[in-house]
């Protein structure tokens, strides 16, 4: 039995599990990233990124983390779902939580991740800008998205 309506607030001791979910999700959806870059991003996630955002997550009946999001004021900074939990509405649940409780209205998505782009467009976000590089200046184009006013 899962707890479909419950959003949990992970703590520092959950970081290893969050990192495992992140890595599995990235490997399932970001096949354009080389191994050494995934390693670099994983290290940054563990040492900087998780501490820099407000985190929230979903858990299964054994309380294992199945997906998580991280926000900064007004912006979704990360949203990752465990590969075996995709397609069950967890991404929408986490995104809806971020919009309702944290008032997020924008996010960035890798242009080379069409699944995520399509998901966000389906949820009412539209592309409003593009960067040729990601946040670390690497050649992975990012699309800036904003929530359409009427949702």
Phi and psi in radians as a Rosetta constraint file:
Dihedral C 1 N 2 CA 2 C 2 CIRCULARHARMONIC -1.589 0.35
Dihedral N 2 CA 2 C 2 N 3 CIRCULARHARMONIC 2.980 0.35
Dihedral C 2 N 3 CA 3 C 3 CIRCULARHARMONIC -1.960 0.35
Dihedral N 3 CA 3 C 3 N 4 CIRCULARHARMONIC 1.417 0.35
Dihedral C 3 N 4 CA 4 C 4 CIRCULARHARMONIC -1.108 0.35
Dihedral N 4 CA 4 C 4 N 5 CIRCULARHARMONIC -0.397 0.35
Dihedral C 4 N 5 CA 5 C 5 CIRCULARHARMONIC -1.729 0.35
Dihedral N 5 CA 5 C 5 N 6 CIRCULARHARMONIC -0.023 0.35
Dihedral C 5 N 6 CA 6 C 6 CIRCULARHARMONIC -1.693 0.35
Dihedral N 6 CA 6 C 6 N 7 CIRCULARHARMONIC 2.253 0.35
Dihedral C 6 N 7 CA 7 C 7 CIRCULARHARMONIC -1.902 0.35
Dihedral N 7 CA 7 C 7 N 8 CIRCULARHARMONIC 2.261 0.35
Dihedral C 7 N 8 CA 8 C 8 CIRCULARHARMONIC -1.779 0.35
Dihedral N 8 CA 8 C 8 N 9 CIRCULARHARMONIC 2.709 0.35
Dihedral C 8 N 9 CA 9 C 9 CIRCULARHARMONIC -1.903 0.35
Dihedral N 9 CA 9 C 9 N 10 CIRCULARHARMONIC 1.808 0.35
Dihedral C 9 N 10 CA 10 C 10 CIRCULARHARMONIC -1.175 0.35
Dihedral N 10 CA 10 C 10 N 11 CIRCULARHARMONIC 2.693 0.35
Dihedral C 10 N 11 CA 11 C 11 CIRCULARHARMONIC -1.926 0.35
Dihedral N 11 CA 11 C 11 N 12 CIRCULARHARMONIC 3.066 0.35
Dihedral C 11 N 12 CA 12 C 12 CIRCULARHARMONIC -0.980 0.35
Dihedral N 12 CA 12 C 12 N 13 CIRCULARHARMONIC -0.643 0.35
Dihedral C 12 N 13 CA 13 C 13 CIRCULARHARMONIC -1.186 0.35
Dihedral N 13 CA 13 C 13 N 14 CIRCULARHARMONIC -0.182 0.35
Dihedral C 13 N 14 CA 14 C 14 CIRCULARHARMONIC -1.575 0.35
Dihedral N 14 CA 14 C 14 N 15 CIRCULARHARMONIC -0.073 0.35
Dihedral C 14 N 15 CA 15 C 15 CIRCULARHARMONIC -1.027 0.35
Dihedral N 15 CA 15 C 15 N 16 CIRCULARHARMONIC -0.687 0.35
Dihedral C 15 N 16 CA 16 C 16 CIRCULARHARMONIC -1.087 0.35
Dihedral N 16 CA 16 C 16 N 17 CIRCULARHARMONIC -0.722 0.35
Dihedral C 16 N 17 CA 17 C 17 CIRCULARHARMONIC -1.223 0.35
Dihedral N 17 CA 17 C 17 N 18 CIRCULARHARMONIC -0.696 0.35
Dihedral C 17 N 18 CA 18 C 18 CIRCULARHARMONIC -1.043 0.35
Dihedral N 18 CA 18 C 18 N 19 CIRCULARHARMONIC -0.728 0.35
Dihedral C 18 N 19 CA 19 C 19 CIRCULARHARMONIC -1.132 0.35
Dihedral N 19 CA 19 C 19 N 20 CIRCULARHARMONIC -0.689 0.35
Dihedral C 19 N 20 CA 20 C 20 CIRCULARHARMONIC -1.101 0.35
Dihedral N 20 CA 20 C 20 N 21 CIRCULARHARMONIC -0.765 0.35
Dihedral C 20 N 21 CA 21 C 21 CIRCULARHARMONIC -1.098 0.35
Dihedral N 21 CA 21 C 21 N 22 CIRCULARHARMONIC -0.779 0.35
Dihedral C 21 N 22 CA 22 C 22 CIRCULARHARMONIC -0.991 0.35
Dihedral N 22 CA 22 C 22 N 23 CIRCULARHARMONIC -0.894 0.35
Dihedral C 22 N 23 CA 23 C 23 CIRCULARHARMONIC -1.119 0.35
Dihedral N 23 CA 23 C 23 N 24 CIRCULARHARMONIC -0.747 0.35
Dihedral C 23 N 24 CA 24 C 24 CIRCULARHARMONIC -1.101 0.35
Dihedral N 24 CA 24 C 24 N 25 CIRCULARHARMONIC -0.717 0.35
Dihedral C 24 N 25 CA 25 C 25 CIRCULARHARMONIC -1.144 0.35
Dihedral N 25 CA 25 C 25 N 26 CIRCULARHARMONIC -0.801 0.35
Dihedral C 25 N 26 CA 26 C 26 CIRCULARHARMONIC -1.067 0.35
Dihedral N 26 CA 26 C 26 N 27 CIRCULARHARMONIC -0.764 0.35
Dihedral C 26 N 27 CA 27 C 27 CIRCULARHARMONIC -1.130 0.35
Dihedral N 27 CA 27 C 27 N 28 CIRCULARHARMONIC -0.494 0.35
Dihedral C 27 N 28 CA 28 C 28 CIRCULARHARMONIC -1.432 0.35
Dihedral N 28 CA 28 C 28 N 29 CIRCULARHARMONIC -0.390 0.35
Dihedral C 28 N 29 CA 29 C 29 CIRCULARHARMONIC -2.192 0.35
Dihedral N 29 CA 29 C 29 N 30 CIRCULARHARMONIC -0.251 0.35
Dihedral C 29 N 30 CA 30 C 30 CIRCULARHARMONIC -2.049 0.35
Dihedral N 30 CA 30 C 30 N 31 CIRCULARHARMONIC 1.003 0.35
Dihedral C 30 N 31 CA 31 C 31 CIRCULARHARMONIC -1.193 0.35
Dihedral N 31 CA 31 C 31 N 32 CIRCULARHARMONIC -0.096 0.35
Dihedral C 31 N 32 CA 32 C 32 CIRCULARHARMONIC -1.487 0.35
Dihedral N 32 CA 32 C 32 N 33 CIRCULARHARMONIC -0.178 0.35
Dihedral C 32 N 33 CA 33 C 33 CIRCULARHARMONIC -1.548 0.35
Dihedral N 33 CA 33 C 33 N 34 CIRCULARHARMONIC 2.276 0.35
Dihedral C 33 N 34 CA 34 C 34 CIRCULARHARMONIC -1.263 0.35
Dihedral N 34 CA 34 C 34 N 35 CIRCULARHARMONIC 2.754 0.35
Dihedral C 34 N 35 CA 35 C 35 CIRCULARHARMONIC -0.959 0.35
Dihedral N 35 CA 35 C 35 N 36 CIRCULARHARMONIC -0.761 0.35
Dihedral C 35 N 36 CA 36 C 36 CIRCULARHARMONIC -1.162 0.35
Dihedral N 36 CA 36 C 36 N 37 CIRCULARHARMONIC -0.499 0.35
Dihedral C 36 N 37 CA 37 C 37 CIRCULARHARMONIC -1.325 0.35
Dihedral N 37 CA 37 C 37 N 38 CIRCULARHARMONIC -0.658 0.35
Dihedral C 37 N 38 CA 38 C 38 CIRCULARHARMONIC -1.064 0.35
Dihedral N 38 CA 38 C 38 N 39 CIRCULARHARMONIC -0.733 0.35
Dihedral C 38 N 39 CA 39 C 39 CIRCULARHARMONIC -1.077 0.35
Dihedral N 39 CA 39 C 39 N 40 CIRCULARHARMONIC -0.785 0.35
Dihedral C 39 N 40 CA 40 C 40 CIRCULARHARMONIC -1.058 0.35
Dihedral N 40 CA 40 C 40 N 41 CIRCULARHARMONIC -0.823 0.35
Dihedral C 40 N 41 CA 41 C 41 CIRCULARHARMONIC -1.120 0.35
Dihedral N 41 CA 41 C 41 N 42 CIRCULARHARMONIC -0.686 0.35
Dihedral C 41 N 42 CA 42 C 42 CIRCULARHARMONIC -1.057 0.35
Dihedral N 42 CA 42 C 42 N 43 CIRCULARHARMONIC -0.779 0.35
Dihedral C 42 N 43 CA 43 C 43 CIRCULARHARMONIC -1.098 0.35
Dihedral N 43 CA 43 C 43 N 44 CIRCULARHARMONIC -0.730 0.35
Dihedral C 43 N 44 CA 44 C 44 CIRCULARHARMONIC -1.148 0.35
Dihedral N 44 CA 44 C 44 N 45 CIRCULARHARMONIC -0.686 0.35
Dihedral C 44 N 45 CA 45 C 45 CIRCULARHARMONIC -1.012 0.35
Dihedral N 45 CA 45 C 45 N 46 CIRCULARHARMONIC -0.873 0.35
Dihedral C 45 N 46 CA 46 C 46 CIRCULARHARMONIC -1.159 0.35
Dihedral N 46 CA 46 C 46 N 47 CIRCULARHARMONIC -0.662 0.35
Dihedral C 46 N 47 CA 47 C 47 CIRCULARHARMONIC -1.705 0.35
Dihedral N 47 CA 47 C 47 N 48 CIRCULARHARMONIC -0.340 0.35
Dihedral C 47 N 48 CA 48 C 48 CIRCULARHARMONIC -2.379 0.35
Dihedral N 48 CA 48 C 48 N 49 CIRCULARHARMONIC -0.919 0.35
Dihedral C 48 N 49 CA 49 C 49 CIRCULARHARMONIC -1.120 0.35
Dihedral N 49 CA 49 C 49 N 50 CIRCULARHARMONIC -0.746 0.35
Dihedral C 49 N 50 CA 50 C 50 CIRCULARHARMONIC -1.120 0.35
Dihedral N 50 CA 50 C 50 N 51 CIRCULARHARMONIC -0.610 0.35
Dihedral C 50 N 51 CA 51 C 51 CIRCULARHARMONIC -1.299 0.35
Dihedral N 51 CA 51 C 51 N 52 CIRCULARHARMONIC -0.298 0.35
Dihedral C 51 N 52 CA 52 C 52 CIRCULARHARMONIC -1.569 0.35
Dihedral N 52 CA 52 C 52 N 53 CIRCULARHARMONIC -0.074 0.35
Dihedral C 52 N 53 CA 53 C 53 CIRCULARHARMONIC -2.256 0.35
Dihedral N 53 CA 53 C 53 N 54 CIRCULARHARMONIC 2.868 0.35
Dihedral C 53 N 54 CA 54 C 54 CIRCULARHARMONIC -1.529 0.35
Dihedral N 54 CA 54 C 54 N 55 CIRCULARHARMONIC 2.121 0.35
Dihedral C 54 N 55 CA 55 C 55 CIRCULARHARMONIC -1.763 0.35
Dihedral N 55 CA 55 C 55 N 56 CIRCULARHARMONIC 2.610 0.35
Dihedral C 55 N 56 CA 56 C 56 CIRCULARHARMONIC -2.628 0.35
Dihedral N 56 CA 56 C 56 N 57 CIRCULARHARMONIC 2.698 0.35
Dihedral C 56 N 57 CA 57 C 57 CIRCULARHARMONIC -2.644 0.35
Dihedral N 57 CA 57 C 57 N 58 CIRCULARHARMONIC 2.942 0.35
Dihedral C 57 N 58 CA 58 C 58 CIRCULARHARMONIC -1.947 0.35
Dihedral N 58 CA 58 C 58 N 59 CIRCULARHARMONIC 2.711 0.35
Dihedral C 58 N 59 CA 59 C 59 CIRCULARHARMONIC -2.378 0.35
Dihedral N 59 CA 59 C 59 N 60 CIRCULARHARMONIC 2.717 0.35
Dihedral C 59 N 60 CA 60 C 60 CIRCULARHARMONIC -1.566 0.35
Dihedral N 60 CA 60 C 60 N 61 CIRCULARHARMONIC -2.994 0.35
Dihedral C 60 N 61 CA 61 C 61 CIRCULARHARMONIC -1.157 0.35
Dihedral N 61 CA 61 C 61 N 62 CIRCULARHARMONIC -0.378 0.35
Dihedral C 61 N 62 CA 62 C 62 CIRCULARHARMONIC -1.633 0.35
Dihedral N 62 CA 62 C 62 N 63 CIRCULARHARMONIC 0.166 0.35
Dihedral C 62 N 63 CA 63 C 63 CIRCULARHARMONIC 1.163 0.35
Dihedral N 63 CA 63 C 63 N 64 CIRCULARHARMONIC 0.354 0.35
Dihedral C 63 N 64 CA 64 C 64 CIRCULARHARMONIC -1.324 0.35
Dihedral N 64 CA 64 C 64 N 65 CIRCULARHARMONIC 2.488 0.35
Dihedral C 64 N 65 CA 65 C 65 CIRCULARHARMONIC -1.234 0.35
Dihedral N 65 CA 65 C 65 N 66 CIRCULARHARMONIC 2.219 0.35
Dihedral C 65 N 66 CA 66 C 66 CIRCULARHARMONIC -1.868 0.35
Dihedral N 66 CA 66 C 66 N 67 CIRCULARHARMONIC -0.323 0.35
Dihedral C 66 N 67 CA 67 C 67 CIRCULARHARMONIC -2.995 0.35
Dihedral N 67 CA 67 C 67 N 68 CIRCULARHARMONIC 2.773 0.35
Dihedral C 67 N 68 CA 68 C 68 CIRCULARHARMONIC -2.702 0.35
Dihedral N 68 CA 68 C 68 N 69 CIRCULARHARMONIC 2.763 0.35
Dihedral C 68 N 69 CA 69 C 69 CIRCULARHARMONIC -2.299 0.35
Dihedral N 69 CA 69 C 69 N 70 CIRCULARHARMONIC 2.788 0.35
Dihedral C 69 N 70 CA 70 C 70 CIRCULARHARMONIC -2.461 0.35
Dihedral N 70 CA 70 C 70 N 71 CIRCULARHARMONIC 2.379 0.35
Dihedral C 70 N 71 CA 71 C 71 CIRCULARHARMONIC -2.260 0.35
Dihedral N 71 CA 71 C 71 N 72 CIRCULARHARMONIC 2.670 0.35
Dihedral C 71 N 72 CA 72 C 72 CIRCULARHARMONIC -2.019 0.35
Dihedral N 72 CA 72 C 72 N 73 CIRCULARHARMONIC 2.947 0.35
Dihedral C 72 N 73 CA 73 C 73 CIRCULARHARMONIC -0.903 0.35
Dihedral N 73 CA 73 C 73 N 74 CIRCULARHARMONIC 2.060 0.35
Dihedral C 73 N 74 CA 74 C 74 CIRCULARHARMONIC 1.363 0.35
Dihedral N 74 CA 74 C 74 N 75 CIRCULARHARMONIC -0.052 0.35
Dihedral C 74 N 75 CA 75 C 75 CIRCULARHARMONIC -2.375 0.35
Dihedral N 75 CA 75 C 75 N 76 CIRCULARHARMONIC 2.338 0.35
Dihedral C 75 N 76 CA 76 C 76 CIRCULARHARMONIC -1.402 0.35
Dihedral N 76 CA 76 C 76 N 77 CIRCULARHARMONIC 2.088 0.35
Dihedral C 76 N 77 CA 77 C 77 CIRCULARHARMONIC -1.667 0.35
Dihedral N 77 CA 77 C 77 N 78 CIRCULARHARMONIC -0.478 0.35
Dihedral C 77 N 78 CA 78 C 78 CIRCULARHARMONIC -2.760 0.35
Dihedral N 78 CA 78 C 78 N 79 CIRCULARHARMONIC 2.537 0.35
Dihedral C 78 N 79 CA 79 C 79 CIRCULARHARMONIC -2.646 0.35
Dihedral N 79 CA 79 C 79 N 80 CIRCULARHARMONIC 2.004 0.35
Dihedral C 79 N 80 CA 80 C 80 CIRCULARHARMONIC -2.378 0.35
Dihedral N 80 CA 80 C 80 N 81 CIRCULARHARMONIC 2.412 0.35
Dihedral C 80 N 81 CA 81 C 81 CIRCULARHARMONIC -2.117 0.35
Dihedral N 81 CA 81 C 81 N 82 CIRCULARHARMONIC 2.367 0.35
Dihedral C 81 N 82 CA 82 C 82 CIRCULARHARMONIC -0.996 0.35
Dihedral N 82 CA 82 C 82 N 83 CIRCULARHARMONIC 2.363 0.35
Dihedral C 82 N 83 CA 83 C 83 CIRCULARHARMONIC -0.928 0.35
Dihedral N 83 CA 83 C 83 N 84 CIRCULARHARMONIC -0.674 0.35
Dihedral C 83 N 84 CA 84 C 84 CIRCULARHARMONIC -1.344 0.35
Dihedral N 84 CA 84 C 84 N 85 CIRCULARHARMONIC -0.045 0.35
Dihedral C 84 N 85 CA 85 C 85 CIRCULARHARMONIC -1.954 0.35
Dihedral N 85 CA 85 C 85 N 86 CIRCULARHARMONIC 0.063 0.35
Dihedral C 85 N 86 CA 86 C 86 CIRCULARHARMONIC -1.231 0.35
Dihedral N 86 CA 86 C 86 N 87 CIRCULARHARMONIC 2.668 0.35
Dihedral C 86 N 87 CA 87 C 87 CIRCULARHARMONIC 1.397 0.35
Dihedral N 87 CA 87 C 87 N 88 CIRCULARHARMONIC 0.213 0.35
Dihedral C 87 N 88 CA 88 C 88 CIRCULARHARMONIC -1.971 0.35
Dihedral N 88 CA 88 C 88 N 89 CIRCULARHARMONIC 0.180 0.35
Dihedral C 88 N 89 CA 89 C 89 CIRCULARHARMONIC 1.546 0.35
Dihedral N 89 CA 89 C 89 N 90 CIRCULARHARMONIC 0.065 0.35
Dihedral C 89 N 90 CA 90 C 90 CIRCULARHARMONIC -1.192 0.35
Dihedral N 90 CA 90 C 90 N 91 CIRCULARHARMONIC -0.685 0.35
Dihedral C 90 N 91 CA 91 C 91 CIRCULARHARMONIC -1.077 0.35
Dihedral N 91 CA 91 C 91 N 92 CIRCULARHARMONIC -0.774 0.35
Dihedral C 91 N 92 CA 92 C 92 CIRCULARHARMONIC -1.127 0.35
Dihedral N 92 CA 92 C 92 N 93 CIRCULARHARMONIC -0.732 0.35
Dihedral C 92 N 93 CA 93 C 93 CIRCULARHARMONIC -1.053 0.35
Dihedral N 93 CA 93 C 93 N 94 CIRCULARHARMONIC -0.808 0.35
Dihedral C 93 N 94 CA 94 C 94 CIRCULARHARMONIC -1.171 0.35
Dihedral N 94 CA 94 C 94 N 95 CIRCULARHARMONIC -0.722 0.35
Dihedral C 94 N 95 CA 95 C 95 CIRCULARHARMONIC -1.136 0.35
Dihedral N 95 CA 95 C 95 N 96 CIRCULARHARMONIC -0.781 0.35
Dihedral C 95 N 96 CA 96 C 96 CIRCULARHARMONIC -1.036 0.35
Dihedral N 96 CA 96 C 96 N 97 CIRCULARHARMONIC -0.698 0.35
Dihedral C 96 N 97 CA 97 C 97 CIRCULARHARMONIC -1.078 0.35
Dihedral N 97 CA 97 C 97 N 98 CIRCULARHARMONIC -0.766 0.35
Dihedral C 97 N 98 CA 98 C 98 CIRCULARHARMONIC -1.117 0.35
Dihedral N 98 CA 98 C 98 N 99 CIRCULARHARMONIC -0.685 0.35
Dihedral C 98 N 99 CA 99 C 99 CIRCULARHARMONIC -1.225 0.35
Dihedral N 99 CA 99 C 99 N 100 CIRCULARHARMONIC -0.802 0.35
Dihedral C 99 N 100 CA 100 C 100 CIRCULARHARMONIC -1.272 0.35
Dihedral N 100 CA 100 C 100 N 101 CIRCULARHARMONIC -0.793 0.35
Dihedral C 100 N 101 CA 101 C 101 CIRCULARHARMONIC -1.651 0.35
Dihedral N 101 CA 101 C 101 N 102 CIRCULARHARMONIC -0.425 0.35
Dihedral C 101 N 102 CA 102 C 102 CIRCULARHARMONIC -2.061 0.35
Dihedral N 102 CA 102 C 102 N 103 CIRCULARHARMONIC -0.012 0.35
Dihedral C 102 N 103 CA 103 C 103 CIRCULARHARMONIC 1.007 0.35
Dihedral N 103 CA 103 C 103 N 104 CIRCULARHARMONIC 0.605 0.35
Dihedral C 103 N 104 CA 104 C 104 CIRCULARHARMONIC -1.191 0.35
Dihedral N 104 CA 104 C 104 N 105 CIRCULARHARMONIC 2.496 0.35
Dihedral C 104 N 105 CA 105 C 105 CIRCULARHARMONIC -2.320 0.35
Dihedral N 105 CA 105 C 105 N 106 CIRCULARHARMONIC -0.084 0.35
Dihedral C 105 N 106 CA 106 C 106 CIRCULARHARMONIC -2.538 0.35
Dihedral N 106 CA 106 C 106 N 107 CIRCULARHARMONIC 2.855 0.35
Dihedral C 106 N 107 CA 107 C 107 CIRCULARHARMONIC -2.859 0.35
Dihedral N 107 CA 107 C 107 N 108 CIRCULARHARMONIC 2.888 0.35
Dihedral C 107 N 108 CA 108 C 108 CIRCULARHARMONIC -2.069 0.35
Dihedral N 108 CA 108 C 108 N 109 CIRCULARHARMONIC 2.544 0.35
Dihedral C 108 N 109 CA 109 C 109 CIRCULARHARMONIC -2.412 0.35
Dihedral N 109 CA 109 C 109 N 110 CIRCULARHARMONIC 2.519 0.35
Dihedral C 109 N 110 CA 110 C 110 CIRCULARHARMONIC -1.106 0.35
Dihedral N 110 CA 110 C 110 N 111 CIRCULARHARMONIC 2.230 0.35
Dihedral C 110 N 111 CA 111 C 111 CIRCULARHARMONIC -1.053 0.35
Dihedral N 111 CA 111 C 111 N 112 CIRCULARHARMONIC -0.519 0.35
Dihedral C 111 N 112 CA 112 C 112 CIRCULARHARMONIC -1.486 0.35
Dihedral N 112 CA 112 C 112 N 113 CIRCULARHARMONIC 0.179 0.35
Dihedral C 112 N 113 CA 113 C 113 CIRCULARHARMONIC -2.026 0.35
Dihedral N 113 CA 113 C 113 N 114 CIRCULARHARMONIC 1.356 0.35
Dihedral C 113 N 114 CA 114 C 114 CIRCULARHARMONIC -1.096 0.35
Dihedral N 114 CA 114 C 114 N 115 CIRCULARHARMONIC -0.472 0.35
Dihedral C 114 N 115 CA 115 C 115 CIRCULARHARMONIC -1.130 0.35
Dihedral N 115 CA 115 C 115 N 116 CIRCULARHARMONIC -0.813 0.35
Dihedral C 115 N 116 CA 116 C 116 CIRCULARHARMONIC -1.164 0.35
Dihedral N 116 CA 116 C 116 N 117 CIRCULARHARMONIC -0.739 0.35
Dihedral C 116 N 117 CA 117 C 117 CIRCULARHARMONIC -1.013 0.35
Dihedral N 117 CA 117 C 117 N 118 CIRCULARHARMONIC -0.834 0.35
Dihedral C 117 N 118 CA 118 C 118 CIRCULARHARMONIC -1.087 0.35
Dihedral N 118 CA 118 C 118 N 119 CIRCULARHARMONIC -0.695 0.35
Dihedral C 118 N 119 CA 119 C 119 CIRCULARHARMONIC -1.036 0.35
Dihedral N 119 CA 119 C 119 N 120 CIRCULARHARMONIC -0.875 0.35
Dihedral C 119 N 120 CA 120 C 120 CIRCULARHARMONIC -1.150 0.35
Dihedral N 120 CA 120 C 120 N 121 CIRCULARHARMONIC -0.650 0.35
Dihedral C 120 N 121 CA 121 C 121 CIRCULARHARMONIC -1.118 0.35
Dihedral N 121 CA 121 C 121 N 122 CIRCULARHARMONIC -0.711 0.35
Dihedral C 121 N 122 CA 122 C 122 CIRCULARHARMONIC -1.109 0.35
Dihedral N 122 CA 122 C 122 N 123 CIRCULARHARMONIC -0.508 0.35
Dihedral C 122 N 123 CA 123 C 123 CIRCULARHARMONIC -1.526 0.35
Dihedral N 123 CA 123 C 123 N 124 CIRCULARHARMONIC 0.090 0.35
Dihedral C 123 N 124 CA 124 C 124 CIRCULARHARMONIC 1.776 0.35
Dihedral N 124 CA 124 C 124 N 125 CIRCULARHARMONIC 0.202 0.35
Dihedral C 124 N 125 CA 125 C 125 CIRCULARHARMONIC -1.653 0.35
Dihedral N 125 CA 125 C 125 N 126 CIRCULARHARMONIC 2.591 0.35
Dihedral C 125 N 126 CA 126 C 126 CIRCULARHARMONIC -2.249 0.35
Dihedral N 126 CA 126 C 126 N 127 CIRCULARHARMONIC 2.629 0.35
Dihedral C 126 N 127 CA 127 C 127 CIRCULARHARMONIC -1.276 0.35
Dihedral N 127 CA 127 C 127 N 128 CIRCULARHARMONIC 2.253 0.35
Dihedral C 127 N 128 CA 128 C 128 CIRCULARHARMONIC -2.148 0.35
Dihedral N 128 CA 128 C 128 N 129 CIRCULARHARMONIC -0.085 0.35
Dihedral C 128 N 129 CA 129 C 129 CIRCULARHARMONIC -3.008 0.35
Dihedral N 129 CA 129 C 129 N 130 CIRCULARHARMONIC 2.957 0.35
Dihedral C 129 N 130 CA 130 C 130 CIRCULARHARMONIC -2.553 0.35
Dihedral N 130 CA 130 C 130 N 131 CIRCULARHARMONIC 2.432 0.35
Dihedral C 130 N 131 CA 131 C 131 CIRCULARHARMONIC -2.053 0.35
Dihedral N 131 CA 131 C 131 N 132 CIRCULARHARMONIC 2.433 0.35
Dihedral C 131 N 132 CA 132 C 132 CIRCULARHARMONIC -1.272 0.35
Dihedral N 132 CA 132 C 132 N 133 CIRCULARHARMONIC -0.268 0.35
Dihedral C 132 N 133 CA 133 C 133 CIRCULARHARMONIC -2.274 0.35
Dihedral N 133 CA 133 C 133 N 134 CIRCULARHARMONIC 2.822 0.35
Dihedral C 133 N 134 CA 134 C 134 CIRCULARHARMONIC -1.487 0.35
Dihedral N 134 CA 134 C 134 N 135 CIRCULARHARMONIC -3.007 0.35
Dihedral C 134 N 135 CA 135 C 135 CIRCULARHARMONIC -1.124 0.35
Dihedral N 135 CA 135 C 135 N 136 CIRCULARHARMONIC -0.315 0.35
Dihedral C 135 N 136 CA 136 C 136 CIRCULARHARMONIC -1.764 0.35
Dihedral N 136 CA 136 C 136 N 137 CIRCULARHARMONIC 0.153 0.35
Dihedral C 136 N 137 CA 137 C 137 CIRCULARHARMONIC 1.395 0.35
Dihedral N 137 CA 137 C 137 N 138 CIRCULARHARMONIC 0.239 0.35
Dihedral C 137 N 138 CA 138 C 138 CIRCULARHARMONIC -1.528 0.35
Dihedral N 138 CA 138 C 138 N 139 CIRCULARHARMONIC 2.730 0.35
Dihedral C 138 N 139 CA 139 C 139 CIRCULARHARMONIC -1.358 0.35
Dihedral N 139 CA 139 C 139 N 140 CIRCULARHARMONIC 0.980 0.35
Dihedral C 139 N 140 CA 140 C 140 CIRCULARHARMONIC -2.131 0.35
Dihedral N 140 CA 140 C 140 N 141 CIRCULARHARMONIC 1.670 0.35
Dihedral C 140 N 141 CA 141 C 141 CIRCULARHARMONIC -0.968 0.35
Dihedral N 141 CA 141 C 141 N 142 CIRCULARHARMONIC 2.453 0.35
Dihedral C 141 N 142 CA 142 C 142 CIRCULARHARMONIC -2.017 0.35
Dihedral N 142 CA 142 C 142 N 143 CIRCULARHARMONIC 2.456 0.35
Dihedral C 142 N 143 CA 143 C 143 CIRCULARHARMONIC -1.866 0.35
Dihedral N 143 CA 143 C 143 N 144 CIRCULARHARMONIC 2.239 0.35
Dihedral C 143 N 144 CA 144 C 144 CIRCULARHARMONIC -1.506 0.35
Dihedral N 144 CA 144 C 144 N 145 CIRCULARHARMONIC 2.271 0.35
Dihedral C 144 N 145 CA 145 C 145 CIRCULARHARMONIC -2.179 0.35
Dihedral N 145 CA 145 C 145 N 146 CIRCULARHARMONIC 2.553 0.35
Dihedral C 145 N 146 CA 146 C 146 CIRCULARHARMONIC -2.259 0.35
Dihedral N 146 CA 146 C 146 N 147 CIRCULARHARMONIC 2.579 0.35
Dihedral C 146 N 147 CA 147 C 147 CIRCULARHARMONIC -1.263 0.35
Dihedral N 147 CA 147 C 147 N 148 CIRCULARHARMONIC 2.238 0.35
Dihedral C 147 N 148 CA 148 C 148 CIRCULARHARMONIC -1.071 0.35
Dihedral N 148 CA 148 C 148 N 149 CIRCULARHARMONIC 2.546 0.35
Dihedral C 148 N 149 CA 149 C 149 CIRCULARHARMONIC -1.048 0.35
Dihedral N 149 CA 149 C 149 N 150 CIRCULARHARMONIC -0.700 0.35
Dihedral C 149 N 150 CA 150 C 150 CIRCULARHARMONIC -1.629 0.35
Dihedral N 150 CA 150 C 150 N 151 CIRCULARHARMONIC 2.024 0.35
